[in-house]
Every structure is written in structure tokens, then in C-alpha cells.
Amino acid sequence: MKRSLAVLLVGPLTLAAIGFAEAREILIRAWTVGPDDPSITRAQVLEAAGQRLNKILADVSSDIRVKVETEFNTEDWGSFKQRNLLALQSGDPDQIPDIICTGHEMIAPYAIAGFIRPLDDLIKKYWDMTYNDIIPSLWRSVKYKGKIWGIPQDTEARLFWYRKDVLRKMGWSEDNINAIPKKVIEGQFLLDDLAHLAREMHASGLVKWGIYHRPTPGTDWFQFIYTYGGELQEPSTGRLVLDKEAVLKMLGFFDRLANTLKVVPRGMTNVPWASIHTAFTKGEVGIFLTGGIWHWGEWKTKYRLSEDYMWENIGWALIPAGSKGGRPVSVSHPLAYIIPAEAGNPRLGFLIVTLATSSDLNTRHAIQSAHLAIRDSQIAYRPYAESKVLVEFTKLLPYSRFSPNHPRTPFYWEAIHKGLSGVETGQLTPDRALEFIVNRLKGEIGDELIVR
């Protein structure tokens, strides 16, 4: 064991160097992202992993130690990705971190550009120790062209949230309030039923708006393509797919919300995130349509809602099917650790990631930030099993779909968002918005897009 660790960890150092009286400290830099504040644990678990690695190094009398220096971005995804890209393009190990924790959708473009290294060889070395019980579906999110380019860091479910207290004031019984999630799963509560519920909540005068949704581009918009029966990627070729019928139905749904039922502000895509969370947590909005389970942690830490208050007043359910016979859906956006190809210490970086992927450290992140387990062993780990909310959220995983792992995926959801914004403001009809989206994607993606 001592010899194998020395070979792995010391790398270019000679074994003869071992024995110096004072250990040499190697800096390992890791860039992580929230943007939600509670997900600072993405940085903290890497720091804890570095401490564990130093204990191992001391036990085998190695002459090196590591110092894990983390940065945690809470601005927005755009600025974080831009910073990553600039560093990776530089090719300079002094500018490139050893570890990046980012969205899985960045794996394809980074792999194509040669910015990151495949990890299959290193994963194989630690398969029996750590990686053999990663939830199998998560590996799909970090694969590109048959190779594994990242280690799943967390996953989540996206859903809609609703105010139980508003429904009580409207005369709903507890049984009917709590039956919504089951009805969604059984196909007895569809997207149109959600729209009508929002209208009733708005008409009651108990809320200022029936529905709020995210104002920005993102993975969430793909849920509504899936729920209307559309697909986003052709498995055999990896090319992106635009399903015109499903996209048109999605645009028509949001047109009804904003312009017919008038339960969504026409300028919804310009509402700041902070205003959205404030309005929903205060009960001024009946339904938050494009929410995620991590908001539970965010509302607890940033908006000071207690667990008891949320269980009493806030419910959740999957995104309902768009039509009878359809299937409810949740689109998951796993984050992943990636190792840059030009990182100064790739093997040390990978070993720190491996230690951070332990059940206890990843569960620490899951509990604080309200994210789901990535390992089967976590589900049985006592702190996770005793978290009532995480156990319930975990039940949503069988309904999860992923964004396409394609370099132009972010452009796809940006085009969808622009078209949807035009519909909600009344500047575009659903048909014209569909035409805009098709033309924009064709112009940008070209032969990598299939229009059906």
C-alpha cells in the first residue's frame, strides 16, 4: 500500500526525496459554483478531502502535503463558465485550477476542445473503493463518445412548488392538498390542471400571481418538451433534436398562462431571482413552476423558513404530463468534478475528488444544500436516511431526465428562452416563436440539429 501510494501521489518526484525533514506543500486549486449560497459545501467537502489526504500522506511518511484552495462562485452560471473557459483556453497551468466543479453539460464542449482529460483509467483504479456504487444513471450524464470525463458531484430533481396554506384558505381539505403529487404521478393532474389551479388561486385574491417561473435560460425549459412527448437528442448520432410539435405545445402553454389566464406576469423573464424567492416564501405567489429541490435548503438558510413551516405550508410535485397518457417528468442537472488536461497536479486533484466522493462528505453537502445522493450507500447512510425531506425527494429520481450532453445544449435552452419570452410579452405568437427558435438553432447548430 505504501509503495503504490507513493507512486501515485508523488508523480515526478523521486522516491529518494522522501525523508526530508520538512514536508513540501503542494497547492491544489478548485473552482466551484452555487450559485445558491447553501451549496458552498461543494467547496467545503473538497477542503475536508484535502485534510483526509494529508492524514494518509503523514501515515505513509510521504514528504508532501496538500493545501486545497477553493473558490465558490455565487454570481451566476454565465460568469462562472466564462471564467473557466478563459482559464482553460490559456493552456497555462498557473491559471488553470486542478479541479473544476461545473454542470455536466460542459463536458462535451470541453472534451472536444481538449480542455479536460478522460478519467476512465483513474476511475478503474478506485472502482471497488468508491465508484462502484455511484447511481448508474448518473454515469450517463458525464459520458461523451464512450468515455467518462467527470465524476458526478450531486444531482437534484426539478418540480413545481405550491402553497398549501393558500389552498387551505380556499377551502381545500388536507387530503386533497396532499393528494396532488400522487395525482400527478398517476396522470390525473395534468399541466392544464395546474394552469386552472393557478387561475383559481389568483382569482381568490389570496395571491398577487398564480404562477412564477424562472426568469433565465436553463435546463428547466427542457422539462416542458419532454412532458409533451418530445425528445432532445438522437441516441445513435448524438445530434440535437428539435421536436416542432412538442415545442409548439410548450409555447402554447406559456402563452395561455401569460396572455389568456393572466396568471403569470407578461414580463416574467425580467423579474429578479431574489424577488421570485421573496414573493413565493411570503405566500404572495401560489405556484413556483420551475423550482428545484435545492430551494428547500436555500429557503431555510437564506430566507429563514423553518423546516416545520415549510412542511406545513409548501408542497411539491413533479412537472405534470402535458396530455392524457403522458408521463410526469423532472429534468436533473447533475454537477460534476472535471480535471483539466493542463492542470498542474491532475492525479492529486483526482485523489481529492475521490475522497470528497465519500458517502459521509457527499451527504454533508446533500443535507445542507438539499441535493440528492449520488451513491447507493448514501441512501442507507444514517444522516441521509434520517433526513425526511431528502428521503422524499429521492423518490423523484425514477422520473428524471437529463439535458443532452452536447456542446450546443446551452445555446438550445437560450433559444427556447428567447422564444418563450417573446410569447409571454405578446411580441410573438407561439407559431412565430417556433419559427424563430427553429431558424436560430439551424443557423447556430447546422448539421448537428435534426428538426422533426
C-alpha positions in Angstrom: 0.0 0.0 0.0 2.8 2.4 1.0 4.6 1.9 -2.3 1.6 2.3 -4.5 0.5 5.5 -2.8 4.0 6.9 -3.2 4.0 6.1 -7.0 0.5 7.6 -7.4 0.9 10.7 -5.3 4.5 11.7 -5.7 4.4 11.5 -9.6 7.5 13.2 -11.0 9.1 13.5 -7.6 11.8 10.8 -6.9 11.2 8.4 -4.1 14.6 9.3 -2.9 13.2 12.7 -2.0 11.1 11.0 0.7 12.8 11.5 4.0 13.3 15.3 4.0 12.7 16.6 7.5 10.0 19.1 6.4 7.1 18.2 4.2 6.7 20.1 1.0 3.2 21.6 0.5 1.5 21.3 -2.9 -1.2 23.8 -3.7 -4.4 22.2 -5.3 -6.8 24.8 -6.6 -10.5 24.0 -7.0 -13.2 26.2 -8.5 -16.8 25.5 -7.5 -20.2 27.1 -8.0 -23.6 27.5 -6.4 -24.9 29.8 -7.4 -27.2 29.2 -4.4 -25.4 30.0 -1.2 -26.1 26.7 0.7 -24.1 24.9 -2.0 -20.9 26.3 -0.5 -20.5 22.7 0.7 -19.2 21.9 -2.8 -16.1 23.8 -1.8 -16.0 22.6 1.9 -16.1 18.9 1.1 -13.0 19.3 -1.1 -11.2 21.1 1.7 -12.2 18.3 4.0 -10.9 15.7 1.5 -7.6 17.6 1.4 -7.3 17.2 5.2 -8.0 13.5 4.9 -5.4 13.1 2.2 -2.8 14.8 4.4 -3.5 12.3 7.2 -2.8 9.5 4.7 0.3 11.2 3.5 1.6 11.6 7.0 0.8 7.9 7.8 2.9 6.7 4.9 5.8 9.1 5.7 5.4 11.0 2.5 7.4 14.2 2.2 4.5 16.1 0.6 1.3 17.6 1.9 -1.6 19.3 0.0 -3.3 22.6 0.6 -6.7 22.7 -1.1 -7.6 26.3 -2.0 -11.2 26.6 -3.1 -13.2 29.3 -4.7 -17.0 29.4 -4.6 -18.9 31.4 -7.2 -22.3 32.8 -6.2 -22.8 35.3 -9.0 -24.3 33.4 -11.9 -23.6 30.4 -14.2 -22.6 32.7 -17.1 -19.8 34.4 -15.3 -18.5 31.1 -13.8 -18.4 29.4 -17.2 -16.8 32.4 -18.8 -14.0 32.4 -16.2 -13.5 28.6 -16.7 -13.3 29.0 -20.5 -10.7 31.8 -20.3 -8.5 29.8 -18.0 -8.8 26.6 -20.0 -8.1 28.4 -23.3 -4.9 29.9 -21.8 -3.2 26.5 -21.5 -1.3 27.9 -18.6 -1.1 25.6 -15.5 -0.7 28.7 -13.3 -4.1 30.0 -14.4 -5.9 26.6 -14.7 -7.3 25.1 -11.5 -6.7 21.4 -10.7 -10.4 20.7 -10.1 -13.5 22.4 -11.6 -17.0 21.6 -10.3 -19.5 22.6 -13.0 -22.6 21.5 -14.9 -22.4 18.2 -16.7 -23.4 19.9 -20.0 -19.9 21.4 -20.2 -18.3 18.0 -20.6 -18.9 17.7 -24.3 -17.6 21.1 -25.4 -14.6 20.8 -23.1 -13.8 17.3 -24.2 -14.0 18.3 -27.9 -11.6 21.2 -27.3 -9.2 19.0 -25.4 -9.5 21.1 -22.2 -10.2 18.1 -19.9 -8.9 14.6 -19.6 -10.9 11.4 -19.7 -10.9 9.7 -16.3 -11.6 6.0 -17.1 -8.2 4.9 -16.1 -8.2 6.6 -12.7 -11.8 5.5 -12.0 -10.9 1.9 -12.7 -8.1 2.1 -10.0 -10.6 3.2 -7.4 -13.7 1.4 -8.7 -14.1 -1.0 -5.8 -13.2 1.6 -3.2 -15.5 4.4 -4.3 -17.1 4.4 -7.7 -18.8 1.0 -7.9 -21.9 2.3 -6.2 -22.4 5.6 -8.0 -26.1 5.5 -9.1 -25.8 4.0 -12.6 -27.9 6.6 -14.4 -25.5 9.4 -13.3 -22.6 8.0 -15.3 -24.6 8.8 -18.5 -24.5 12.4 -17.6 -20.7 12.5 -17.6 -20.0 10.4 -20.6 -19.1 11.6 -24.1 -18.3 9.4 -27.1 -17.9 6.3 -24.8 -15.5 7.9 -22.3 -16.1 9.2 -18.8 -14.9 12.8 -18.4 -16.3 13.7 -15.0 -17.2 12.4 -11.6 -20.8 13.1 -10.5 -20.8 15.6 -7.6 -24.5 15.8 -6.9 -27.9 15.6 -8.5 -31.3 17.0 -7.9 -34.9 16.9 -9.1 -36.9 19.8 -10.6 -40.5 20.2 -9.8 -43.2 22.7 -9.1 -43.8 24.1 -5.6 -47.3 25.1 -4.4 -48.6 27.0 -1.3 -50.6 24.6 0.9 -51.8 27.5 3.1 -53.4 29.3 0.2 -55.3 26.1 -0.8 -56.5 25.7 2.8 -57.9 29.3 2.8 -59.6 28.4 -0.5 -61.4 25.6 1.3 -59.3 22.6 0.2 -59.2 19.7 2.6 -55.8 18.3 3.8 -56.4 15.1 1.9 -57.0 17.0 -1.4 -54.0 19.2 -0.8 -51.7 16.3 -0.1 -53.1 14.2 -3.0 -51.6 16.5 -5.7 -48.2 14.7 -6.0 -49.9 11.3 -6.3 -52.4 12.5 -8.9 -49.5 13.9 -10.9 -47.7 10.6 -10.9 -50.9 8.7 -11.8 -51.7 11.1 -14.7 -54.8 12.5 -13.0 -53.4 16.0 -12.7 -52.0 17.4 -16.0 -50.3 20.7 -17.0 -53.7 22.2 -17.9 -55.0 21.3 -14.4 -52.1 23.1 -12.9 -52.9 26.2 -15.1 -56.5 26.1 -13.9 -55.4 25.7 -10.3 -53.2 28.8 -10.7 -56.2 30.7 -12.1 -58.3 29.8 -9.1 -55.6 30.8 -6.7 -55.2 34.1 -8.4 -59.0 34.7 -8.6 -59.3 34.1 -4.9 -57.4 37.3 -4.2 -55.1 35.5 -1.8 -52.0 35.8 -4.0 -50.7 38.5 -6.3 -49.9 36.0 -9.0 -50.9 32.4 -9.7 -47.5 31.3 -11.0 -43.9 32.5 -11.1 -41.3 30.6 -13.0 -37.5 31.0 -13.5 -36.7 34.2 -15.5 -33.5 32.9 -17.1 -32.4 30.3 -19.6 -31.7 26.9 -18.2 -32.3 23.1 -18.1 -35.8 23.6 -16.7 -37.3 24.5 -20.1 -36.5 21.1 -21.4 -39.0 19.6 -19.0 -41.8 21.0 -21.0 -40.6 19.5 -24.2 -40.3 16.1 -22.6 -43.7 16.3 -20.9 -45.3 16.9 -24.3 -43.7 13.8 -25.7 -40.7 15.4 -27.4 -37.1 14.3 -27.5 -33.9 16.4 -27.4 -31.2 14.1 -28.8 -30.8 11.3 -31.2 -29.1 8.4 -29.3 -27.4 6.9 -32.3 -25.6 10.0 -33.6 -25.7 12.4 -30.6 -27.2 15.1 -32.7 -29.7 17.5 -31.1 -33.4 17.2 -32.0 -36.0 19.9 -32.2 -39.5 18.4 -32.0 -41.7 21.1 -33.5 -44.9 19.7 -32.2 -43.7 19.4 -28.6 -42.0 22.8 -28.6 -45.2 24.4 -30.1 -47.3 22.9 -27.4 -44.9 24.2 -24.7 -45.0 27.7 -26.2 -48.8 27.5 -26.3 -49.0 26.5 -22.7 -47.0 29.6 -21.6 -49.0 31.8 -23.9 -52.2 30.7 -22.1 -50.6 31.3 -18.7 -49.5 34.9 -19.5 -52.0 36.1 -22.1 -55.2 34.1 -21.6 -55.4 33.1 -18.0 -53.1 36.0 -17.0 -51.7 34.2 -14.0 -48.0 34.9 -15.0 -46.7 38.4 -15.4 -46.0 39.2 -19.0 -42.6 40.5 -18.0 -41.8 37.3 -16.0 -38.4 36.9 -17.7 -37.3 40.2 -16.3 -38.2 39.5 -12.7 -35.0 39.2 -10.5 -34.4 35.8 -8.8 -34.5 37.4 -5.4 -37.9 38.9 -6.0 -39.2 35.4 -7.1 -38.0 33.7 -3.9 -39.2 36.5 -1.7 -42.7 36.5 -3.2 -43.1 32.7 -3.0 -41.7 32.4 0.5 -44.0 35.1 1.7 -47.0 33.4 0.1 -47.6 36.1 -2.5 -47.4 33.6 -5.3 -49.4 30.4 -5.4 -47.1 28.2 -7.6 -43.4 28.3 -8.4 -43.4 26.3 -11.6 -39.7 25.7 -12.4 -38.3 25.1 -9.0 -35.7 22.7 -7.7 -35.2 20.7 -4.5 -32.2 22.8 -3.6 -34.6 25.7 -3.0 -35.6 23.9 0.2 -32.1 24.5 1.6 -32.0 28.0 0.1 -35.3 29.0 1.7 -34.2 27.6 5.0 -30.8 29.3 5.2 -31.3 32.5 3.2 -35.0 33.2 3.7 -35.2 31.9 7.3 -38.0 29.5 6.8 -38.1 26.7 9.3 -38.5 23.0 8.4 -41.7 22.8 10.3 -43.1 25.9 8.4 -42.2 24.5 5.0 -43.7 21.1 5.7 -46.9 22.8 6.9 -47.2 25.4 4.1 -45.3 24.3 1.0 -45.9 21.2 -1.1 -44.3 19.9 -4.3 -44.9 17.6 -7.2 -43.3 16.5 -10.5 -43.9 18.5 -13.6 -47.2 17.0 -14.8 -47.7 15.3 -18.1 -48.8 17.5 -20.9 -51.7 15.2 -22.0 -53.6 12.1 -21.0 -51.4 9.0 -21.2 -48.2 11.1 -20.8 -45.6 10.8 -18.1 -44.6 13.4 -15.5 -41.0 14.5 -15.6 -38.2 16.1 -13.8 -35.0 17.2 -15.6 -31.9 16.7 -13.4 -28.8 18.9 -13.8 -26.0 16.9 -12.2 -22.9 18.8 -11.3 -19.6 17.0 -11.9 -15.9 17.3 -11.0 -13.7 17.6 -14.0 -9.9 17.5 -14.2 -8.4 20.0 -16.7 -5.9 18.4 -19.2 -3.3 21.1 -18.4 -3.8 21.0 -14.6 -0.6 21.1 -12.7 -1.4 18.2 -10.4 -4.1 16.0 -12.1 -3.5 12.9 -10.1 -3.6 14.7 -6.8 -6.7 16.5 -7.9 -8.4 13.3 -8.8 -7.5 11.7 -5.5 -9.0 14.7 -3.6 -12.2 14.3 -5.7 -12.2 10.6 -4.8 -12.0 11.3 -1.1 -14.7 14.0 -1.5 -17.0 11.5 -3.1 -17.1 9.5 0.2 -20.7 8.8 1.5 -20.3 11.0 4.6 -18.8 14.1 2.8 -21.3 14.0 0.0 -24.1 13.5 2.4 -22.9 16.6 4.3 -23.4 18.5 1.1 -26.7 16.9 0.4 -28.2 17.8 3.7 -27.1 21.4 3.8 -27.9 22.2 0.2 -30.9 19.9 -0.3 -29.4 17.9 -3.1 -29.7 14.2 -3.7 -27.4 11.2 -3.2 -25.0 10.2 -5.9 -24.2 6.8 -4.3 -26.4 3.9 -3.3 -24.5 3.7 0.0 -25.6 7.3 0.9 -29.3 6.3 0.8 -28.7 3.9 3.7 -26.2 6.2 5.5 -27.9 7.2 8.7 -27.8 11.1 8.4 -29.2 10.8 4.9 -31.8 8.2 5.9 -32.9 10.4 8.8 -33.5 13.4 6.6 -37.2 13.3 5.9 -37.0 15.7 3.0 -34.1 14.0 1.2 -35.8 10.6 1.5 -38.9 12.1 -0.1 -37.0 13.9 -2.8 -35.1 10.7 -3.6 -38.4 9.1 -4.7 -38.5 11.5 -7.6 -35.3 10.2 -9.2 -37.0 7.5 -11.3 -38.7 10.3 -13.3 -35.5 12.2 -14.0 -34.3 13.0 -17.5 -31.1 14.8 -18.4 -30.1 17.7 -20.7 -28.4 16.5 -23.9 -24.7 16.1 -23.4 -23.9 18.1 -26.5 -21.7 21.2 -26.9 -24.6 23.3 -28.2 -27.0 22.4 -25.5 -26.7 25.8 -23.7 -27.5 27.6 -26.9 -30.6 25.4 -27.3 -32.0 26.4 -24.0 -31.2 30.0 -24.6 -33.1 30.0 -27.9 -36.1 28.4 -26.2 -35.9 31.0 -23.5 -35.9 33.9 -26.0 -38.8 32.5 -27.9 -40.8 31.9 -24.7 -40.0 35.5 -23.5 -41.4 36.8 -26.8 -44.6 34.8 -26.4 -45.2 35.9 -22.8 -44.7 39.6 -23.6 -47.1 39.2 -26.6 -44.4 40.1 -29.1 -44.6 36.7 -30.7 -47.4 34.2 -31.3 -46.5 30.6 -30.4 -46.2 29.8 -34.2 -43.9 32.8 -34.8 -41.8 31.9 -31.7 -41.4 28.4 -33.0 -40.2 29.7 -36.4 -37.7 32.0 -34.5 -36.4 29.1 -32.5 -36.0 26.8 -35.5 -34.2 29.4 -37.6 -32.0 30.4 -34.7 -31.0 26.8 -33.9 -30.5 25.9 -37.6 -28.2 28.9 -38.0 -26.1 28.2 -35.0 -26.1 24.4 -34.8 -26.4 23.5 -38.5 -26.0 19.8 -39.3 -25.9 18.9 -35.6 -29.6 19.7 -35.4 -32.4 17.4 -36.5 -35.8 19.2 -37.0 -38.8 16.9 -36.8 
